Amino acid sequence: MTFPQQNITLSSVPPKHPTLRKTAAALSLALAGLLVAATAFAAGASGKKNTSELDAQYQREKAVCTSGQSNQDKATCLREAGAAYQQAKQGKLNDGQQAQYRQNALDRCKALPATDQEDCKRRIENPADVEGSASSGGILRKDVTIVPGTSQ
């Protein structure tokens, strides 16, 4: 008894999605930029950090890289964290643009209605409460204004 010979080709492997790869690459670059920006912001906000603070921050960034939470490959993430650490130690992360960042934030208040612009400026200049970070998606500045009720 003879069996007919069949040629089987494996075509069940899905094609690579270039859009997905581009999106992943863009996210990796964005995260690297946010990591550097967050480090620069932190260094600029508190002045020059001491070595123990820089070491602790570097260890946190390394932990994110090694845990796979950085959306970049491990080698790139570690290289970026190391570069940011070296520049922070040399005092080069504060590039003198903090005043420009502040002015940009104040300029964004101009897009609001005139009645809300003063509140917006107060939140930027002297927020009562700040939470979040660039890496978590944004910084939320809160300010509470008590408005007395009107008697009827």
Secondary structure, DSSP 8 states (H G I E B T S, - for coil): ------------S----HHHHHHHHHHHHHHHHHHHHHHHHHHHHTSS--HHHHHHHHHHHHHHHHHTTTSS-HHHHHHHHHHHHHHHHTT-S--S-HHHHHHHHHHHHTTS-HHHHHHHHHHHHS-SEEEEETTTTEEEEE----------
